[in-house]
């Protein structure tokens, strides 16, 4: 009889895969830091890569990584550190992950997005269409002292790992406060993480408004493995509403520390793509009955979104032509995988001002200076808590976060927010005519207290009736 000192359940059969994902994360962080954010290697190792802690391969001086400025690519890993993964910068997209072993001659076939209209000089365009900030006199009820105090609160780490990089406050359409950490400015674009999900929801809303998608119809998805017979697959009852509410009932691949083994980490960092993965999860609950935050639910909605376009070109251009360029988000890049599929569950790069513009669109109920880009019905949907989130305090709508019940005594109950890992928040407070953007590079599992920041900022606007 055989015996072993290591129980089978304790053996990590995914060790090589986890190393591959780790290497891909570092290559993507370095690549985007250098070529998307225009940051120095020392800054990247100090802040962006703090997220990896002692899993980093090397430091800013040396390590198991190779940077090619000519091809704008970064390779990390190899040898005992696991398969090498290369990230490559592409115009209009940012960096995307190659599959391990892919050669540089494949770079030319990778997707890219070129602007269909000339990029205007934003420095000469007044805010919010551009970056020319006119010195407007703030409303007489706004306390600059309180705004400064709120910013001091935000830039003070309340837990190990908090790292605020920017804070921007918009009131009545004007920037009334703006502050950046050393090494950052209003042009610096960094990863939005899951705040990209709210951008995804806006784009899908455009397609619903135009009749190309329906909120409560079955997703136009061919599930895997394919089943014979009409309606034979129980997953055919999953709707767009379920996907955006995080209530599909599908198997949760990202839970229990499995994102880097079988989940979305493979698509984000290891070049696997996700088009098949999102279609092969099994149904374990009735759709709509249970809330479970899953990146693949979000990417499932993106897959359905893609089916509404006749060409790859139309699909890749749509977000820029129909949303980003219209509201002045000219610095924002929406990432794809190497197959050209948007990774709108996380892979977007933006700066504080662009995200403030995005928040301003939702503050104004989808209207941008007289142009109703997104219907008010869609805005109402994304702000309505899904019943399945009741156990959490009714804090999730349609790819937007809502004020949890436990915090509604200290901040306005109608506030809602785009939110992402490492402290990305775009919070809309309609009662005060305010948008608050906090960007960060938090690490070590730090959870920035978003709603306390909202509480502190709103001290500068004591009378909501005077805010509008």
C-alpha positions in Angstrom: 0.0 0.0 0.0 1.3 3.4 -1.0 1.5 6.3 1.4 2.4 10.0 1.0 3.1 12.9 3.3 1.1 15.2 1.2 -2.6 14.7 0.9 -3.9 14.6 -2.6 -6.3 17.5 -1.9 -3.4 19.7 -0.8 -1.4 19.2 -4.0 -1.8 22.1 -6.4 -2.3 20.5 -9.8 -2.5 24.0 -11.3 0.9 25.2 -10.2 2.2 25.7 -13.7 -0.9 27.4 -14.8 -0.7 29.8 -11.8 2.9 30.6 -12.7 1.8 31.3 -16.3 -0.9 33.7 -15.1 1.5 35.3 -12.6 4.0 35.9 -15.4 1.3 37.3 -17.6 0.2 39.7 -14.9 3.7 41.0 -14.5 4.2 41.3 -18.3 0.8 43.1 -18.6 1.5 45.5 -15.7 4.9 46.4 -17.0 3.8 46.7 -20.7 0.8 48.9 -19.8 2.8 50.9 -17.3 5.4 51.7 -19.9 3.5 52.1 -23.1 -0.1 52.9 -22.0 0.5 54.9 -18.8 3.9 56.3 -19.8 5.3 55.5 -16.4 8.9 54.6 -15.5 10.0 51.1 -14.7 10.9 52.1 -11.1 7.4 53.6 -10.6 5.8 50.4 -12.0 7.7 48.1 -9.7 7.0 50.4 -6.7 3.2 50.8 -7.3 1.6 48.8 -10.1 3.6 45.6 -9.2 3.1 46.0 -5.5 -0.1 44.1 -6.2 2.0 40.9 -6.8 4.0 41.3 -3.6 6.8 38.8 -3.3 5.6 37.0 -6.4 7.4 39.6 -8.6 10.2 38.3 -10.7 13.0 40.8 -10.0 13.0 44.5 -9.5 13.4 47.6 -11.6 17.1 46.9 -12.1 17.0 43.2 -13.2 14.8 40.1 -13.2 13.4 37.4 -15.3 11.8 39.8 -17.8 12.7 41.4 -21.1 11.5 44.7 -22.5 11.6 45.4 -26.2 10.9 49.1 -26.8 10.9 48.7 -30.6 8.0 46.3 -30.6 6.6 47.7 -27.4 6.4 44.3 -25.8 7.4 42.8 -22.5 8.2 39.1 -21.9 8.2 37.7 -18.3 9.1 34.3 -17.1 10.7 31.2 -18.5 12.8 28.4 -17.0 12.0 27.5 -13.4 9.7 30.5 -13.1 7.1 28.9 -15.5 6.2 29.5 -19.1 7.2 32.9 -20.5 4.3 35.2 -21.4 4.6 38.3 -23.6 2.4 41.3 -23.5 2.3 43.6 -26.6 1.0 47.2 -26.9 -1.5 47.8 -29.7 -2.8 51.2 -30.8 -6.3 52.0 -29.4 -6.3 48.9 -27.2 -3.3 49.0 -24.8 -1.4 45.8 -24.1 -2.7 42.3 -24.7 -1.4 39.0 -23.6 0.0 36.5 -26.0 -0.3 32.8 -25.5 3.0 31.3 -24.0 5.4 30.5 -26.8 3.9 32.8 -29.4 6.7 34.4 -31.5 7.1 38.1 -32.3 6.2 37.5 -36.0 2.6 37.0 -34.7 2.5 40.6 -33.4 1.4 42.1 -36.8 -1.8 40.0 -36.8 -2.9 41.3 -33.4 -6.0 43.6 -33.3 -5.7 47.3 -33.1 -8.1 50.2 -33.2 -7.4 53.4 -35.2 -9.6 56.5 -34.6 -12.1 57.1 -37.3 -12.0 60.9 -36.7 -9.0 63.1 -36.0 -8.1 63.4 -32.4 -8.7 67.0 -31.3 -6.3 69.0 -29.2 -8.1 68.6 -25.9 -5.9 71.3 -24.3 -7.8 73.9 -26.3 -11.3 72.5 -25.7 -13.1 73.7 -22.6 -14.1 71.1 -20.0 -15.9 68.8 -20.1 -15.4 68.3 -23.9 -11.7 68.9 -23.4 -9.1 69.7 -20.8 -9.1 73.5 -20.8 -10.3 74.3 -17.3 -11.9 77.7 -16.9 -11.7 79.2 -13.5 -15.4 79.2 -12.6 -16.4 80.5 -9.3 -17.7 77.6 -7.2 -21.3 77.7 -5.9 -21.3 79.8 -2.8 -22.4 76.8 -0.7 -19.3 74.7 -1.6 -16.7 74.6 1.1 -13.2 74.4 -0.3 -11.9 73.8 3.2 -14.1 70.7 3.4 -13.0 69.5 0.0 -9.4 69.8 1.0 -10.1 67.9 4.2 -11.8 65.2 2.3 -8.8 64.9 -0.1 -6.4 64.7 2.9 -8.6 61.9 4.2 -8.4 60.1 0.8 -4.7 60.5 0.4 -4.0 59.2 3.9 -3.7 55.4 4.0 -6.1 54.0 6.6 -4.8 50.5 6.0 -1.6 49.0 4.8 -1.8 48.9 1.0 -4.0 51.9 0.4 -2.4 54.1 -2.4 -4.6 56.9 -3.7 -3.3 58.3 -7.0 -6.0 60.9 -7.8 -9.2 62.5 -6.5 -11.5 64.6 -8.7 -14.8 66.2 -7.7 -17.3 67.6 -10.2 -20.2 69.8 -9.0 -22.8 71.2 -11.3 -20.7 70.1 -14.3 -17.6 71.9 -13.2 -14.4 70.5 -11.6 -14.3 72.0 -8.1 -11.4 69.9 -6.8 -8.6 67.9 -8.4 -5.5 66.4 -6.8 -2.9 63.9 -7.9 -0.2 61.9 -6.2 3.5 62.4 -7.3 4.1 60.8 -10.6 0.5 61.2 -11.8 -1.4 64.0 -13.6 -4.7 64.5 -15.4 -3.3 62.7 -18.5 -2.1 59.5 -16.7 -4.3 56.6 -17.6 -4.3 53.4 -15.6 -6.3 50.3 -15.5 -9.9 50.7 -14.4 -10.3 47.1 -13.4 -14.0 46.3 -12.9 -15.1 49.8 -13.3 -14.9 48.8 -16.9 -18.1 46.8 -16.3 -20.1 50.0 -16.0 -18.6 51.2 -19.3 -19.7 47.8 -20.7 -23.2 48.4 -19.4 -23.4 51.8 -21.1 -22.4 50.2 -24.4 -24.9 47.4 -24.1 -27.5 50.0 -23.1 -26.9 51.7 -26.5 -27.6 48.4 -28.3 -30.7 47.8 -26.2 -32.0 51.3 -26.9 -31.4 50.8 -30.7 -33.3 47.5 -30.7 -30.3 45.3 -31.3 -30.5 43.6 -27.9 -33.3 42.8 -25.5 -33.0 42.9 -21.7 -35.3 40.0 -21.0 -34.9 37.7 -24.0 -32.6 34.7 -24.0 -29.0 35.6 -24.8 -28.0 34.9 -28.4 -25.4 32.4 -27.3 -24.6 29.0 -28.7 -23.9 27.0 -25.5 -21.2 24.4 -25.3 -21.3 21.6 -25.7 -24.0 22.0 -28.2 -27.2 20.1 -27.5 -29.6 18.7 -30.1 -33.3 19.7 -30.0 -34.7 23.2 -29.7 -34.7 24.5 -26.1 -33.0 21.3 -24.8 -30.2 23.3 -23.0 -31.5 24.8 -19.7 -29.0 27.7 -20.1 -31.2 29.0 -22.9 -33.3 30.7 -20.2 -30.5 33.0 -19.2 -31.1 36.6 -20.2 -29.1 39.8 -20.6 -30.7 41.0 -17.3 -29.3 37.9 -15.5 -25.8 38.5 -16.9 -25.7 42.2 -16.0 -27.2 41.5 -12.5 -24.6 38.7 -11.9 -27.4 36.2 -11.5 -26.9 33.7 -14.4 -26.8 30.7 -12.1 -23.8 29.4 -14.0 -20.9 27.6 -12.3 -18.6 30.1 -10.5 -15.2 29.6 -12.0 -13.5 32.5 -10.3 -14.4 31.6 -6.7 -12.3 29.7 -4.2 -9.0 31.1 -5.5 -9.5 29.5 -8.9 -9.4 32.6 -11.1 -5.7 31.9 -11.9 -6.2 28.2 -12.5 -9.4 27.8 -14.5 -11.1 31.2 -14.5 -10.9 34.6 -16.0 -7.2 35.0 -15.1 -6.4 32.9 -18.1 -8.2 35.3 -20.4 -6.8 38.4 -18.7 -3.2 37.4 -18.4 -2.4 34.2 -20.2 -3.7 34.8 -23.7 -6.3 32.1 -23.7 -9.3 34.2 -24.8 -12.7 33.7 -23.3 -15.1 33.2 -26.2 -15.5 29.4 -25.6 -15.0 29.5 -21.8 -18.0 31.7 -21.2 -20.2 29.3 -23.2 -19.3 26.1 -21.4 -20.1 26.7 -17.8 -22.9 24.5 -16.5 -26.1 25.7 -14.8 -26.2 25.0 -11.1 -29.0 27.4 -10.0 -32.1 28.9 -11.5 -31.2 32.1 -13.3 -32.1 35.1 -11.2 -32.2 33.2 -7.9 -28.7 33.8 -6.6 -26.2 36.7 -6.8 -22.6 35.7 -7.5 -20.0 38.2 -8.8 -18.4 36.6 -11.8 -16.2 38.1 -14.5 -17.4 35.4 -16.9 -21.0 36.6 -16.4 -19.8 40.0 -17.6 -17.9 38.6 -20.5 -20.9 36.5 -21.4 -22.8 39.7 -21.9 -19.9 41.1 -24.1 -20.1 37.9 -26.2 -23.8 38.6 -26.8 -23.1 42.2 -27.5 -20.6 41.2 -30.2 -23.2 39.1 -32.1 -25.1 42.3 -32.9 -22.4 43.5 -35.3 -22.0 42.3 -38.8 -18.2 42.9 -39.0 -15.3 42.9 -36.6 -14.5 46.4 -37.7 -17.9 47.7 -36.7 -17.6 45.9 -33.3 -14.2 47.4 -32.5 -15.2 50.9 -33.6 -18.6 51.1 -31.9 -17.5 52.0 -28.3 -15.3 54.9 -29.6 -17.6 56.3 -32.2 -20.9 55.9 -30.3 -19.8 56.7 -26.7 -16.2 57.6 -25.9 -15.6 60.2 -28.5 -19.0 61.8 -28.1 -18.4 62.6 -24.4 -14.7 63.5 -24.7 -13.2 60.3 -23.3 -10.4 60.5 -25.8 -7.7 59.1 -23.6 -9.6 55.9 -22.7 -8.6 52.6 -24.3 -10.8 49.5 -24.2 -8.6 46.4 -24.1 -9.2 43.2 -26.1 -7.7 39.7 -26.0 -5.5 38.6 -28.8 -8.6 37.4 -30.8 -10.1 40.9 -30.8 -12.8 40.3 -28.1 -13.3 43.2 -25.7 -12.4 42.3 -22.1 -14.9 44.8 -20.7 -15.1 43.0 -17.3 -11.8 44.7 -16.4 -9.4 45.6 -19.2 -9.9 49.3 -19.8 -7.4 52.2 -19.3 -8.5 55.7 -18.5 -7.7 58.8 -16.5 -9.6 60.6 -13.7 -11.0 63.3 -16.1 -12.3 60.8 -18.6 -14.0 58.8 -15.8 -15.5 62.0 -14.5 -17.0 62.7 -17.9 -18.5 59.2 -17.8 -20.0 59.8 -14.4 -21.3 63.2 -15.6 -23.2 61.4 -18.4 -25.0 59.2 -15.9 -25.5 62.1 -13.5 -27.5 63.7 -16.3 -29.5 60.6 -17.0 -27.8 59.7 -20.2 -28.0 63.1 -21.7 -24.9 64.8 -23.0 -25.5 68.5 -23.6 -28.9 67.9 -25.3 -28.1 64.6 -27.0 -29.8 61.7 -25.2 -27.1 59.1 -25.8 -28.6 56.5 -23.3 -32.2 56.3 -22.5 -33.5 57.1 -19.0 -35.1 53.7 -18.9 -31.6 52.1 -19.2 -30.3 54.5 -16.5 -33.2 53.3 -14.2 -32.3 49.7 -14.9 -28.7 50.0 -13.9 -29.6 51.8 -10.7 -32.3 49.2 -9.6 -31.0 46.6 -7.1 -31.3 43.1 -8.3 -33.5 41.2 -5.8 -30.9 38.5 -5.5 -28.5 41.0 -3.8 -30.9 41.6 -0.9 -28.7 39.4 1.4 -25.8 41.8 0.8 -27.9 44.9 1.5 -29.3 45.5 -2.0 -26.0 46.9 -3.3 -25.9 45.7 -6.9 -27.8 46.8 -10.0 -26.9 46.4 -13.7 -23.1 46.4 -13.5 -23.2 49.4 -11.2 -22.8 49.3 -7.4 -25.4 50.9 -5.1 -25.3 52.2 -1.6 -25.7 49.2 0.7 -28.6 49.4 3.2 -26.2 49.7 6.1 -24.7 52.9 4.8 -27.8 54.8 3.7 -27.9 56.8 7.0 -24.6 58.5 6.2 -24.7 59.0 2.4 -27.5 59.7 0.0 -29.4 56.4 -0.7 -29.7 57.2 -4.4 -25.9 57.4 -5.1 -24.5 54.7 -7.4 -21.0 53.8 -8.4 -18.7 52.2 -11.0 -16.1 50.3 -9.0 -13.0 48.2 -9.6 -10.2 46.5 -7.8 -7.3 48.5 -6.4 -9.6 51.3 -5.5 -11.2 52.6 -8.7 -14.5 54.5 -8.0 -16.7 56.7 -10.1 -19.5 57.7 -7.7 -22.6 59.7 -8.9 -24.7 61.6 -6.3 -27.7 63.1 -8.0 -29.1 64.8 -5.0 -26.0 66.9 -4.7 -25.2 67.2 -8.5 -21.9 65.7 -7.7 -19.5 63.1 -9.3 -16.6 61.8 -7.3 -13.6 60.0 -8.9 -11.1 58.2 -6.8 -8.2 56.3 -8.5 -5.8 54.1 -6.7 -3.1 51.4 -7.0 -4.1 49.7 -3.7 -2.4 46.5 -2.9 -2.1 43.9 -0.1 -5.8 43.3 -0.2 -6.6 46.8 1.0 -10.3 47.7 0.6 -10.6 51.5 0.3 -13.8 52.8 2.1 -15.6 54.3 -0.9 -18.7 55.4 1.0 -16.8 57.0 3.8 -15.0 59.1 1.1 -18.4 60.1 -0.3 -19.5 61.1 3.2 -16.4 63.2 3.6 -16.7 64.9 0.2 -20.4 65.8 0.7 -19.5 67.8 3.8 -18.5 70.4 1.3 -22.1 70.5 0.0 -24.2 70.9 3.2 -27.5 71.8 1.5 -28.5 69.6 -1.4 -31.2 72.0 -2.5 -28.5 74.6 -3.2 -26.4 72.2 -5.2 -28.4 71.9 -8.3 
